[in-house]
Amino acid sequence: MKRRERVLDLFRLCSSCSSVIQLHSLTIKTGFVQDSFIAAKLSNCYVKYSSLEATRKLFDETLQPTVYIWNSLLKCYCMKKSYVETLQLFRDMLSVEIPDQATISIALKACSGLLELRYGRMLHGFIKKKYEMDSDVFVGSALIDMYTKSGRMDAALRVFEEYSDPDTVMWTHIITGYQQNGDSYLALDFFSRMLMEGHVSPDSVTLVSILSAYAQLPDLMAASCVHGFVIKKGFENVLSVCNALLNVYSKSGSVVSAATLFRKMEERDAISWASMVSCYAHNEAADDALNLFNEMMCKRVEPNLVSVISALQACEAMCNLEEGKKIHEVAVRKGFELDVFVSTALIDMYMFCSSPDEAMELFERMPKKDVVSWIALLNGCVQNGMAYKSMEVFVNMLSIKIQPDAILMVKILTSCSELGVLQQAMCLHGYVIKCGFEDHSFVGASLIESYSKCGSLHNAIKVFKAIDDKDVVIWSTMIAGYGIHGKGREAIDLFNSMVKISRIKPNNVTFLSVLSACSHAGLVKEGMEIFNIMVNEYQLIPELNHYAIMVDLFGRMGELDKAIEVINDMHVAVGPQIWGALIGACRIHHNTKLGKIAASKLFGYDSSHVGYLILLSNMHAVNKDWDNVLKLRSMIKRNNLSKVNGQSAIEVKSEVHSFTVDDRFHPLGETIRGLLRSLEATMREEGCCIRRRMGIRYDVVFVSLCKLFSFSKCILVFV
């Protein structure tokens, strides 16, 4: 017996794989390897310090393994998440041994890991037949865990209610189950029941679960009460509980409470730092998020995926490309770069910071691309005005069987609007119907906008009429469509129909659409009436864009005094778009004096806006004020300012032609110029006068060509 006790004492000293092997050799030498208790302890040591294969080999060499030894091996497989092998071993055991309740608990855990509900229910039946349900809370907890992970909260609740005296673990499992299945209110109800019955006290795992439930709501006041409970029960220094509290405060937008808790924490891990960085990044404190991330790096805290992603989102919010590139370098060093979530955050950051080349290069390197990463790339292309590239991305996405959602369809329809290709809009319309997105409000609005901008107003009207449940977005988009085509009267009629026959109330965007339509059609009186309805009847506060349209409306009609009155009566700070609209009006009506005043105001905001400088220069040129023309042109040249040339696109017989002002590279350039000369001669003969400035306008010539030859599929869009 003394020899056996000495061998057992050696197990306490076992601390490595080599010591386990030595101890195994000793048990063989002394013959104690056949002792079931010693064999079980040896198995546990192999589980702890050696490999799964070595543990299985030891088991296979055991002549008559006991239930305890079986359980040790089953537990080993389950800990390694080898759930299929665990259940196979359990089936092997049934032929030679009667499992105990510990065995059943391990098998149920494997069923939970595999979400194998059918086999788990068979085990449940076996338990009812062989054991008393209230005899082992571990089996009950394992059953509840299995049912909750399979989404069967009804079955989990029935198991829970069969126990007259559930322990803390069972309460925690049922609370966690409701929280993980999205029913936070029931999780809170069970937590309240747990406290009121008073038989058991919550532990740190219970508190983490209940705080996770509050994070889903989120209820800041209730979460603060739980924080007080945490302090009262002495869990304020438990790291997992503090991290859960940080998450609740972050989700509820309480940045101050989160920061106070974070600074008071005695212990912080990577999750703590990541939670606080995320809190700042998602609550409009991007600068604080970057500062905390840099502090974290200075203190040599290893960043995790969450902290890197949150820091990148902060860079995106601040449009801070320099810091974003530094965090990209950190992600590369830590091996995070090609993780799909980090890569997507990097793509978003680069696209938002106007660096699409870096984003596309990273996307090409990604080994795994999900729907979100494709959407990020496509959305970035749209944001950066790369409409053709976004179409290419969309086609590639479909080619690898990735199905777009409604949000993605809105994005790609936006690109189609920018391209102005009618045939493409019609194809996308067909795809929208095929995928069942036609009833989605924003998709419908995007279709109306695409058809309107592609020159097919009648198709836009068809889409509008086909939508049964029209919301304010649909109405506003259709009104804007009429405005794009210069049909101000129709836009006003539709607006009147909206307010009379529907229950939809117009919002700021609706009034922006109808006012813009009035401006394009020169409907001054009607525009004033609409503006008064907006302010007096609907009591909406005009924004800068509304005032800019009113200034433009009066300015187009030469009523500059009324335009000045609008500016003087504004209830918001005058922005550059207001003065820009006034300068445009002054140029049309040759009011150089007022134009200079508007220009001086405008350049107080932005003296590098080349479009306004050229506009002012042209105004001086009309009045033959060549000194000021030379001065402005010299300023443009000295500061290396350049105006982005307008690009036009036209679809002729399903082929898209793209060209710019003074385009000398179009393959039909000579033909175009020849036709232009012929048209000039014809028009002179009819007494017309053509004014040509700054080179040949090939976009206008293309319109003439299309009208002349009556192309059936001809749309002109100015980008």
C-alpha positions, 0 to 999 in steps of 0.5 A: 500500500505504501508503494501505491501511495508513493506513486499517487504522490508522484502525480502531484509533482507531474507538470510536463509531458516528459514527467507524464511519460516517466510516470507512465513507465513507473506504473508499468514497471510497478504493475499499477498500470492495471489499477483503475484509479491510477490508470484514470489519473494517468489518463487525466495527466495525458489529457492535461500535458500530452496529445490526444493521440497519446491519451487514446493510445494509453486508453487502448492499452488499458485491459479493462477501462472503467467508466471513470477512464472512459469519461476521462477520454470522452472529456479529452475529445470534447475539450479538443472539440472533436465532437464527432469522435466523442459521440463515436466513442460514446457509442462504443462505450455503450456496448461494454459499459453502462454510462453514468451521469457524467458520461451523459453530460459529456455526450450532451455537450458534444451534441451541443457542439454539433447542433445535433438535436436528433441525437440529443433528444435520443439521449434525453429519452435515455436519461428519462428511462434510466435516471431521475431527472432531478437527481443530477443538475449537471445533466439538466444543465447539459440538456438546457445548454443543448436545447438553447444552442439548437434554438429550442427554448421551449424544450429547454424551459420544460427541462428547467421546470422539471427541477425543483431546486435548480442551481446557479449553473442551471439558472445561468444556462436558461438566462444565457439561452434566452439572451443568445436567442435574442429574447433579452426581456425573458432573460431579464425576467429569469434573472429577476426570478433568480434573485427573488427566490433567494436560494442561489446567488448569481456568479460572474458567468450569470452577470456576464450573460445578463449584461449581454442581454442589457447590451442588446436592448440597450437599457442604460438605467437598468444596466447602471442598476446591475453595475451597482449590484456588481459592486455590492456582490464584490464582482467589481474587479472580475475582469469578465464582468467589467468587460461586459459592463464596458460593452453595455455602456458602449452600446448605450452610448454612455462614453463617459461611464465607459471611460470612467469604468475603464480607468478604474479597472485594476486589470485590463486585457486586450478585450478591455482595450478593444471594448473602449476603442470600439466605444469611442469609435462607434459613439462619434469620438474617433479622435479619442479612439485613435489616441487610445489605440496608440496608447494601447500600442505604446503600453505593448498591449497586443491588439486583437481584431476588434481593436484594429477594426475599431481603430480603422473605423475611427480613421474612416470617420476622420478621413485620416489616411496617414493613421489608417496606413499605420494601423494597416502596418500593425495589421500586417505585423500581427497577421490580421491583414487578410482576415475578412473582417479586417480586410473589409474595414481596410477597404472601407477606410481606403475608399472613404479616404479617396484611395481606391487603388489601395483598396482594390489591391487589397481586395485582390489579395484577400484569400476569402471574400464574403458578401460584405467585402464585395459590398464594401468594394462596390460601395467604395467605387460608387463613392469615388465616382468609379461607376464603370468599375462598380458595374464590373465588380457587380458582374464579377460578384454575380459570376461567383454566385454571390447574391446581392441584397437590397442595399447592394441593389441600391448601390449598383442602381446609383452607379447606373444613374451616374453612367446614364446607360438606359439598357443597363438600367433596364437589365438591372430592373429585370434582375430586381424583379427576378430577385424579388426586390421590387417591393423594397422602398429604397430599391424602387426609389433607386429604379425611378432615379435611374430611369430618370437620369438615363432619360427615360421618364416614362419608364420612371413613371411606370415604376412609380405607378406599379408601387402600391405602398408609396412612402415619402422616399418614392414620392420625393424621387418621382418629383425629382425625376420630373424636375430633372426633365424640366417638367416643373408643372408636372412635379408640382401636380404630383406634389399636390397629389401626394398631400391630397390623396395620400397620408404621407407627409412631405419632408425636407427632401420632398420640398427640396425636389419640388423646389428644384423642379420649380427652379429648373422650369423658372416657376418663381411664383410657384416656388415661393408658394411651395417654400411658404407651405414648407415653412408655415403649413408643415413648419419644417426648418429650411436647410442651406440647400433649400435657401440655395435653390430659392436664391437660384430661382430668383437669380435665374429670373433676374430678380436679384433683389429678392435673392438678396432678401432671401439671404438676409432672412435666412435662419441658418449661417450662409454657406458657400453654395448660397454665394455660388448660386448668387454669383451664377445669377450675377453672371447671367444678368451681368451684375458685376458689382453684386457678383464681386460682393458675392465672390468676396463672401464666397472666397472667405469659405474657399478661395481654391474652388476653381469653378467659382473662379472661372465663373467670376472670370467669365463675368468680368470677360462679358463686361470686358474687364480684362485686367480682372480676367487676367488676375483671376486666370493668373491666380488659377495658374499660379495655384495649379488649380484645374477644373474637372472637365464635364464628361458626356455619355451617349448610348447608340444602338446598345453601344456607349460613347463617352467624350469630353469638351474639346475631345480630339480623340474620338474615332468619329472626330473628323466626321463630327467636325465635318457635320458641324461645319455643314450645320454651321453653314446651313444655320447661317443661311437661315439667319442664325448665329452660332456663338462658339467659345473655348473650343468645339462642344462635341457633346452638343454635336452628338445631341444634334447627330442623334436627333438628325439620324433619329437613333431609337436608343439614344440617351444623353447624360451629363456627368 
